[in-house]
Amino acid sequence: MDLENIGLQLKEERKRQGLTQAQAGSLAGLDDSIISRIEHGRYQGSLKGYRRYLSSLGFQLAVEKVTPARPQLDDLRGMFDDD
């Protein structure tokens, strides 16, 4: 899931709860400009900021798996087998 989709979900939940960005920011202890950046997928701050906003809306951050951004040597060997 990309940051824009996460932001959209959070925006929809904030609106469902009847909160403005300023109110949501106040609950999370974040400036409303940060809330806006999160909701538009443009936030590049700390993970702590995301967690605070998620928590204020009743969500939690769950990471299933961290994967390397580049292929590993074993992956490349399998791609170029000379069978």
Jmol script that loads the backbone (N, CA, C; Angstrom):
load data "model"
ATOM      1  N   MET A   1       0.855  -1.180   0.000  1.00  0.00           N
ATOM      2  CA  MET A   1       0.000   0.000   0.000  1.00  0.00           C
ATOM      3  C   MET A   1       0.899   1.240   0.000  1.00  0.00           C
ATOM      4  N   ASP A   2       0.592   2.170  -0.856  1.00  0.00           N
ATOM      5  CA  ASP A   2       1.431   3.364  -0.928  1.00  0.00           C
ATOM      6  C   ASP A   2       0.925   4.459   0.008  1.00  0.00           C
ATOM      7  N   LEU A   3       1.736   5.479   0.174  1.00  0.00           N
ATOM      8  CA  LEU A   3       1.419   6.545   1.124  1.00  0.00           C
ATOM      9  C   LEU A   3       0.173   7.331   0.747  1.00  0.00           C
ATOM     10  N   GLU A   4      -0.098   7.474  -0.548  1.00  0.00           N
ATOM     11  CA  GLU A   4      -1.310   8.190  -0.963  1.00  0.00           C
ATOM     12  C   GLU A   4      -2.565   7.422  -0.542  1.00  0.00           C
ATOM     13  N   ASN A   5      -2.548   6.106  -0.688  1.00  0.00           N
ATOM     14  CA  ASN A   5      -3.703   5.306  -0.278  1.00  0.00           C
ATOM     15  C   ASN A   5      -3.898   5.317   1.229  1.00  0.00           C
ATOM     16  N   ILE A   6      -2.791   5.264   1.961  1.00  0.00           N
ATOM     17  CA  ILE A   6      -2.892   5.358   3.419  1.00  0.00           C
ATOM     18  C   ILE A   6      -3.479   6.709   3.805  1.00  0.00           C
ATOM     19  N   GLY A   7      -2.976   7.769   3.190  1.00  0.00           N
ATOM     20  CA  GLY A   7      -3.479   9.108   3.477  1.00  0.00           C
ATOM     21  C   GLY A   7      -4.952   9.254   3.168  1.00  0.00           C
ATOM     22  N   LEU A   8      -5.384   8.665   2.062  1.00  0.00           N
ATOM     23  CA  LEU A   8      -6.794   8.724   1.688  1.00  0.00           C
ATOM     24  C   LEU A   8      -7.665   8.012   2.717  1.00  0.00           C
ATOM     25  N   GLN A   9      -7.217   6.856   3.186  1.00  0.00           N
ATOM     26  CA  GLN A   9      -7.968   6.137   4.216  1.00  0.00           C
ATOM     27  C   GLN A   9      -8.078   6.960   5.494  1.00  0.00           C
ATOM     28  N   LEU A  10      -6.979   7.597   5.869  1.00  0.00           N
ATOM     29  CA  LEU A  10      -6.989   8.409   7.082  1.00  0.00           C
ATOM     30  C   LEU A  10      -7.893   9.626   6.928  1.00  0.00           C
ATOM     31  N   LYS A  11      -7.860  10.237   5.766  1.00  0.00           N
ATOM     32  CA  LYS A  11      -8.722  11.386   5.504  1.00  0.00           C
ATOM     33  C   LYS A  11     -10.195  10.988   5.589  1.00  0.00           C
ATOM     34  N   GLU A  12     -10.528   9.843   4.981  1.00  0.00           N
ATOM     35  CA  GLU A  12     -11.911   9.366   5.024  1.00  0.00           C
ATOM     36  C   GLU A  12     -12.349   9.087   6.457  1.00  0.00           C
ATOM     37  N   GLU A  13     -11.465   8.488   7.247  1.00  0.00           N
ATOM     38  CA  GLU A  13     -11.804   8.210   8.646  1.00  0.00           C
ATOM     39  C   GLU A  13     -11.950   9.493   9.448  1.00  0.00           C
ATOM     40  N   ARG A  14     -11.060  10.455   9.210  1.00  0.00           N
ATOM     41  CA  ARG A  14     -11.166  11.739   9.923  1.00  0.00           C
ATOM     42  C   ARG A  14     -12.498  12.395   9.639  1.00  0.00           C
ATOM     43  N   LYS A  15     -12.885  12.403   8.361  1.00  0.00           N
ATOM     44  CA  LYS A  15     -14.159  13.014   7.987  1.00  0.00           C
ATOM     45  C   LYS A  15     -15.333  12.222   8.560  1.00  0.00           C
ATOM     46  N   ARG A  16     -15.212  10.895   8.574  1.00  0.00           N
ATOM     47  CA  ARG A  16     -16.283  10.070   9.145  1.00  0.00           C
ATOM     48  C   ARG A  16     -16.488  10.409  10.619  1.00  0.00           C
ATOM     49  N   GLN A  17     -15.376  10.732  11.296  1.00  0.00           N
ATOM     50  CA  GLN A  17     -15.456  11.099  12.708  1.00  0.00           C
ATOM     51  C   GLN A  17     -15.872  12.553  12.913  1.00  0.00           C
ATOM     52  N   GLY A  18     -16.046  13.287  11.803  1.00  0.00           N
ATOM     53  CA  GLY A  18     -16.496  14.675  11.881  1.00  0.00           C
ATOM     54  C   GLY A  18     -15.434  15.645  12.349  1.00  0.00           C
ATOM     55  N   LEU A  19     -14.183  15.333  12.070  1.00  0.00           N
ATOM     56  CA  LEU A  19     -13.074  16.184  12.513  1.00  0.00           C
ATOM     57  C   LEU A  19     -12.503  17.003  11.367  1.00  0.00           C
ATOM     58  N   THR A  20     -12.096  18.222  11.675  1.00  0.00           N
ATOM     59  CA  THR A  20     -11.325  19.018  10.729  1.00  0.00           C
ATOM     60  C   THR A  20      -9.866  18.585  10.854  1.00  0.00           C
ATOM     61  N   GLN A  21      -9.038  19.024   9.912  1.00  0.00           N
ATOM     62  CA  GLN A  21      -7.607  18.730  10.024  1.00  0.00           C
ATOM     63  C   GLN A  21      -7.020  19.356  11.284  1.00  0.00           C
ATOM     64  N   ALA A  22      -7.477  20.549  11.620  1.00  0.00           N
ATOM     65  CA  ALA A  22      -6.981  21.221  12.829  1.00  0.00           C
ATOM     66  C   ALA A  22      -7.359  20.434  14.079  1.00  0.00           C
ATOM     67  N   GLN A  23      -8.586  19.935  14.134  1.00  0.00           N
ATOM     68  CA  GLN A  23      -9.019  19.145  15.289  1.00  0.00           C
ATOM     69  C   GLN A  23      -8.253  17.831  15.382  1.00  0.00           C
ATOM     70  N   ALA A  24      -8.072  17.176  14.231  1.00  0.00           N
ATOM     71  CA  ALA A  24      -7.325  15.921  14.211  1.00  0.00           C
ATOM     72  C   ALA A  24      -5.875  16.160  14.621  1.00  0.00           C
ATOM     73  N   GLY A  25      -5.306  17.256  14.144  1.00  0.00           N
ATOM     74  CA  GLY A  25      -3.944  17.596  14.522  1.00  0.00           C
ATOM     75  C   GLY A  25      -3.816  17.839  16.017  1.00  0.00           C
ATOM     76  N   SER A  26      -4.796  18.510  16.574  1.00  0.00           N
ATOM     77  CA  SER A  26      -4.788  18.782  18.012  1.00  0.00           C
ATOM     78  C   SER A  26      -4.839  17.478  18.803  1.00  0.00           C
ATOM     79  N   LEU A  27      -5.691  16.550  18.379  1.00  0.00           N
ATOM     80  CA  LEU A  27      -5.789  15.249  19.051  1.00  0.00           C
ATOM     81  C   LEU A  27      -4.484  14.468  18.964  1.00  0.00           C
ATOM     82  N   ALA A  28      -3.810  14.579  17.824  1.00  0.00           N
ATOM     83  CA  ALA A  28      -2.578  13.829  17.598  1.00  0.00           C
ATOM     84  C   ALA A  28      -1.341  14.568  18.101  1.00  0.00           C
ATOM     85  N   GLY A  29      -1.502  15.833  18.451  1.00  0.00           N
ATOM     86  CA  GLY A  29      -0.352  16.637  18.857  1.00  0.00           C
ATOM     87  C   GLY A  29       0.522  17.021  17.676  1.00  0.00           C
ATOM     88  N   LEU A  30      -0.126  17.190  16.512  1.00  0.00           N
ATOM     89  CA  LEU A  30       0.584  17.542  15.283  1.00  0.00           C
ATOM     90  C   LEU A  30      -0.037  18.789  14.673  1.00  0.00           C
ATOM     91  N   ASP A  31       0.758  19.553  13.958  1.00  0.00           N
ATOM     92  CA  ASP A  31       0.257  20.722  13.249  1.00  0.00           C
ATOM     93  C   ASP A  31      -0.678  20.269  12.121  1.00  0.00           C
ATOM     94  N   ASP A  32      -1.699  21.054  11.827  1.00  0.00           N
ATOM     95  CA  ASP A  32      -2.637  20.661  10.767  1.00  0.00           C
ATOM     96  C   ASP A  32      -1.966  20.585   9.399  1.00  0.00           C
ATOM     97  N   SER A  33      -0.846  21.286   9.210  1.00  0.00           N
ATOM     98  CA  SER A  33      -0.131  21.169   7.938  1.00  0.00           C
ATOM     99  C   SER A  33       0.480  19.770   7.786  1.00  0.00           C
ATOM    100  N   ILE A  34       0.867  19.161   8.897  1.00  0.00           N
ATOM    101  CA  ILE A  34       1.381  17.788   8.860  1.00  0.00           C
ATOM    102  C   ILE A  34       0.251  16.821   8.528  1.00  0.00           C
ATOM    103  N   ILE A  35      -0.915  17.064   9.106  1.00  0.00           N
ATOM    104  CA  ILE A  35      -2.087  16.220   8.800  1.00  0.00           C
ATOM    105  C   ILE A  35      -2.375  16.283   7.304  1.00  0.00           C
ATOM    106  N   SER A  36      -2.331  17.472   6.743  1.00  0.00           N
ATOM    107  CA  SER A  36      -2.574  17.637   5.312  1.00  0.00           C
ATOM    108  C   SER A  36      -1.553  16.861   4.486  1.00  0.00           C
ATOM    109  N   ARG A  37      -0.281  16.971   4.853  1.00  0.00           N
ATOM    110  CA  ARG A  37       0.756  16.251   4.096  1.00  0.00           C
ATOM    111  C   ARG A  37       0.574  14.739   4.206  1.00  0.00           C
ATOM    112  N   ILE A  38       0.216  14.247   5.378  1.00  0.00           N
ATOM    113  CA  ILE A  38      -0.030  12.809   5.544  1.00  0.00           C
ATOM    114  C   ILE A  38      -1.189  12.378   4.655  1.00  0.00           C
ATOM    115  N   GLU A  39      -2.273  13.133   4.695  1.00  0.00           N
ATOM    116  CA  GLU A  39      -3.470  12.764   3.931  1.00  0.00           C
ATOM    117  C   GLU A  39      -3.268  12.836   2.425  1.00  0.00           C
ATOM    118  N   HIS A  40      -2.299  13.617   1.983  1.00  0.00           N
ATOM    119  CA  HIS A  40      -2.027  13.725   0.544  1.00  0.00           C
ATOM    120  C   HIS A  40      -0.825  12.883   0.107  1.00  0.00           C
ATOM    121  N   GLY A  41      -0.298  12.069   1.027  1.00  0.00           N
ATOM    122  CA  GLY A  41       0.814  11.192   0.691  1.00  0.00           C
ATOM    123  C   GLY A  41       2.128  11.904   0.497  1.00  0.00           C
ATOM    124  N   ARG A  42       2.259  13.096   1.061  1.00  0.00           N
ATOM    125  CA  ARG A  42       3.476  13.897   0.862  1.00  0.00           C
ATOM    126  C   ARG A  42       4.307  14.068   2.140  1.00  0.00           C
ATOM    127  N   TYR A  43       3.889  13.442   3.206  1.00  0.00           N
ATOM    128  CA  TYR A  43       4.606  13.579   4.480  1.00  0.00           C
ATOM    129  C   TYR A  43       5.914  12.806   4.422  1.00  0.00           C
ATOM    130  N   GLN A  44       7.010  13.471   4.758  1.00  0.00           N
ATOM    131  CA  GLN A  44       8.311  12.818   4.760  1.00  0.00           C
ATOM    132  C   GLN A  44       8.988  12.938   6.116  1.00  0.00           C
ATOM    133  N   GLY A  45       8.171  13.126   7.125  1.00  0.00           N
ATOM    134  CA  GLY A  45       8.703  13.247   8.478  1.00  0.00           C
ATOM    135  C   GLY A  45       8.901  11.892   9.122  1.00  0.00           C
ATOM    136  N   SER A  46       8.891  11.888  10.415  1.00  0.00           N
ATOM    137  CA  SER A  46       9.187  10.679  11.175  1.00  0.00           C
ATOM    138  C   SER A  46       8.016   9.693  11.163  1.00  0.00           C
ATOM    139  N   LEU A  47       8.351   8.459  11.393  1.00  0.00           N
ATOM    140  CA  LEU A  47       7.343   7.422  11.546  1.00  0.00           C
ATOM    141  C   LEU A  47       6.491   7.704  12.785  1.00  0.00           C
ATOM    142  N   LYS A  48       7.087   8.360  13.747  1.00  0.00           N
ATOM    143  CA  LYS A  48       6.377   8.728  14.974  1.00  0.00           C
ATOM    144  C   LYS A  48       5.166   9.623  14.656  1.00  0.00           C
ATOM    145  N   GLY A  49       5.322  10.531  13.701  1.00  0.00           N
ATOM    146  CA  GLY A  49       4.202  11.394  13.302  1.00  0.00           C
ATOM    147  C   GLY A  49       3.052  10.587  12.730  1.00  0.00           C
ATOM    148  N   TYR A  50       3.379   9.628  11.861  1.00  0.00           N
ATOM    149  CA  TYR A  50       2.339   8.739  11.322  1.00  0.00           C
ATOM    150  C   TYR A  50       1.649   7.985  12.445  1.00  0.00           C
ATOM    151  N   ARG A  51       2.433   7.428  13.349  1.00  0.00           N
ATOM    152  CA  ARG A  51       1.862   6.630  14.433  1.00  0.00           C
ATOM    153  C   ARG A  51       0.945   7.467  15.313  1.00  0.00           C
ATOM    154  N   ARG A  52       1.329   8.704  15.577  1.00  0.00           N
ATOM    155  CA  ARG A  52       0.495   9.573  16.415  1.00  0.00           C
ATOM    156  C   ARG A  52      -0.836   9.865  15.730  1.00  0.00           C
ATOM    157  N   TYR A  53      -0.786  10.127  14.423  1.00  0.00           N
ATOM    158  CA  TYR A  53      -2.027  10.409  13.696  1.00  0.00           C
ATOM    159  C   TYR A  53      -2.894   9.153  13.605  1.00  0.00           C
ATOM    160  N   LEU A  54      -2.278   8.033  13.272  1.00  0.00           N
ATOM    161  CA  LEU A  54      -3.025   6.775  13.213  1.00  0.00           C
ATOM    162  C   LEU A  54      -3.711   6.490  14.541  1.00  0.00           C
ATOM    163  N   SER A  55      -2.964   6.610  15.615  1.00  0.00           N
ATOM    164  CA  SER A  55      -3.491   6.332  16.947  1.00  0.00           C
ATOM    165  C   SER A  55      -4.648   7.258  17.312  1.00  0.00           C
ATOM    166  N   SER A  56      -4.531   8.531  16.950  1.00  0.00           N
ATOM    167  CA  SER A  56      -5.588   9.492  17.293  1.00  0.00           C
ATOM    168  C   SER A  56      -6.903   9.168  16.594  1.00  0.00           C
ATOM    169  N   LEU A  57      -6.830   8.445  15.461  1.00  0.00           N
ATOM    170  CA  LEU A  57      -8.036   8.059  14.733  1.00  0.00           C
ATOM    171  C   LEU A  57      -8.487   6.630  15.064  1.00  0.00           C
ATOM    172  N   GLY A  58      -7.765   5.979  15.976  1.00  0.00           N
ATOM    173  CA  GLY A  58      -8.137   4.630  16.378  1.00  0.00           C
ATOM    174  C   GLY A  58      -7.506   3.530  15.548  1.00  0.00           C
ATOM    175  N   PHE A  59      -6.426   3.841  14.848  1.00  0.00           N
ATOM    176  CA  PHE A  59      -5.704   2.855  14.047  1.00  0.00           C
ATOM    177  C   PHE A  59      -4.359   2.561  14.689  1.00  0.00           C
ATOM    178  N   GLN A  60      -3.716   1.516  14.208  1.00  0.00           N
ATOM    179  CA  GLN A  60      -2.334   1.245  14.593  1.00  0.00           C
ATOM    180  C   GLN A  60      -1.550   0.857  13.357  1.00  0.00           C
ATOM    181  N   LEU A  61      -0.256   1.068  13.423  1.00  0.00           N
ATOM    182  CA  LEU A  61       0.623   0.729  12.310  1.00  0.00           C
ATOM    183  C   LEU A  61       1.047  -0.725  12.462  1.00  0.00           C
ATOM    184  N   ALA A  62       0.820  -1.515  11.421  1.00  0.00           N
ATOM    185  CA  ALA A  62       1.220  -2.922  11.434  1.00  0.00           C
ATOM    186  C   ALA A  62       2.073  -3.189  10.204  1.00  0.00           C
ATOM    187  N   VAL A  63       3.287  -3.625  10.438  1.00  0.00           N
ATOM    188  CA  VAL A  63       4.198  -3.947   9.345  1.00  0.00           C
ATOM    189  C   VAL A  63       4.374  -5.458   9.352  1.00  0.00           C
ATOM    190  N   GLU A  64       4.015  -6.083   8.249  1.00  0.00           N
ATOM    191  CA  GLU A  64       4.122  -7.531   8.171  1.00  0.00           C
ATOM    192  C   GLU A  64       5.535  -7.991   7.882  1.00  0.00           C
ATOM    193  N   LYS A  65       6.198  -7.291   6.991  1.00  0.00           N
ATOM    194  CA  LYS A  65       7.503  -7.757   6.547  1.00  0.00           C
ATOM    195  C   LYS A  65       8.285  -6.599   5.949  1.00  0.00           C
ATOM    196  N   VAL A  66       9.549  -6.561   6.238  1.00  0.00           N
ATOM    197  CA  VAL A  66      10.432  -5.575   5.631  1.00  0.00           C
ATOM    198  C   VAL A  66      11.257  -6.317   4.581  1.00  0.00           C
ATOM    199  N   THR A  67      11.249  -5.800   3.368  1.00  0.00           N
ATOM    200  CA  THR A  67      11.977  -6.466   2.289  1.00  0.00           C
ATOM    201  C   THR A  67      13.012  -5.522   1.696  1.00  0.00           C
ATOM    202  N   PRO A  68      14.089  -6.087   1.183  1.00  0.00           N
ATOM    203  CA  PRO A  68      15.111  -5.235   0.564  1.00  0.00           C
ATOM    204  C   PRO A  68      14.585  -4.603  -0.721  1.00  0.00           C
ATOM    205  N   ALA A  69      15.033  -3.394  -0.979  1.00  0.00           N
ATOM    206  CA  ALA A  69      14.592  -2.673  -2.170  1.00  0.00           C
ATOM    207  C   ALA A  69      15.277  -3.187  -3.425  1.00  0.00           C
ATOM    208  N   ARG A  70      16.434  -3.793  -3.257  1.00  0.00           N
ATOM    209  CA  ARG A  70      17.180  -4.312  -4.407  1.00  0.00           C
ATOM    210  C   ARG A  70      17.171  -5.828  -4.370  1.00  0.00           C
ATOM    211  N   PRO A  71      17.249  -6.483  -5.522  1.00  0.00           N
ATOM    212  CA  PRO A  71      17.327  -7.946  -5.523  1.00  0.00           C
ATOM    213  C   PRO A  71      18.622  -8.410  -4.860  1.00  0.00           C
ATOM    214  N   GLN A  72      18.547  -9.534  -4.208  1.00  0.00           N
ATOM    215  CA  GLN A  72      19.720 -10.119  -3.577  1.00  0.00           C
ATOM    216  C   GLN A  72      20.476 -10.981  -4.586  1.00  0.00           C
ATOM    217  N   LEU A  73      21.724 -11.280  -4.298  1.00  0.00           N
ATOM    218  CA  LEU A  73      22.565 -12.041  -5.215  1.00  0.00           C
ATOM    219  C   LEU A  73      21.923 -13.386  -5.565  1.00  0.00           C
ATOM    220  N   ASP A  74      21.350 -14.069  -4.595  1.00  0.00           N
ATOM    221  CA  ASP A  74      20.697 -15.355  -4.868  1.00  0.00           C
ATOM    222  C   ASP A  74      19.533 -15.193  -5.839  1.00  0.00           C
ATOM    223  N   ASP A  75      18.799 -14.090  -5.729  1.00  0.00           N
ATOM    224  CA  ASP A  75      17.692 -13.836  -6.656  1.00  0.00           C
ATOM    225  C   ASP A  75      18.212 -13.670  -8.072  1.00  0.00           C
ATOM    226  N   LEU A  76      19.314 -12.963  -8.228  1.00  0.00           N
ATOM    227  CA  LEU A  76      19.882 -12.734  -9.550  1.00  0.00           C
ATOM    228  C   LEU A  76      20.441 -14.018 -10.168  1.00  0.00           C
ATOM    229  N   ARG A  77      21.052 -14.856  -9.341  1.00  0.00           N
ATOM    230  CA  ARG A  77      21.564 -16.121  -9.866  1.00  0.00           C
ATOM    231  C   ARG A  77      20.458 -16.958 -10.464  1.00  0.00           C
ATOM    232  N   GLY A  78      19.307 -16.979  -9.814  1.00  0.00           N
ATOM    233  CA  GLY A  78      18.175 -17.744 -10.325  1.00  0.00           C
ATOM    234  C   GLY A  78      17.640 -17.217 -11.644  1.00  0.00           C
ATOM    235  N   MET A  79      17.838 -15.941 -11.886  1.00  0.00           N
ATOM    236  CA  MET A  79      17.346 -15.337 -13.126  1.00  0.00           C
ATOM    237  C   MET A  79      18.222 -15.673 -14.321  1.00  0.00           C
ATOM    238  N   PHE A  80      19.479 -16.031 -14.070  1.00  0.00           N
ATOM    239  CA  PHE A  80      20.432 -16.231 -15.154  1.00  0.00           C
ATOM    240  C   PHE A  80      21.011 -17.637 -15.162  1.00  0.00           C
ATOM    241  N   ASP A  81      20.187 -18.612 -14.799  1.00  0.00           N
ATOM    242  CA  ASP A  81      20.647 -20.006 -14.858  1.00  0.00           C
ATOM    243  C   ASP A  81      20.900 -20.407 -16.299  1.00  0.00           C
ATOM    244  N   ASP A  82      21.980 -21.133 -16.515  1.00  0.00           N
ATOM    245  CA  ASP A  82      22.343 -21.578 -17.858  1.00  0.00           C
ATOM    246  C   ASP A  82      21.971 -23.047 -18.068  1.00  0.00           C
ATOM    247  N   ASP A  83      20.819 -23.440 -17.642  1.00  0.00           N
ATOM    248  CA  ASP A  83      20.410 -24.851 -17.757  1.00  0.00           C
ATOM    249  C   ASP A  83      20.252 -25.263 -19.167  1.00  0.00           C
TER     250      ASP A  83
END
end "model"
wireframe off; spacefill off
backbone 0.3
color backbone group
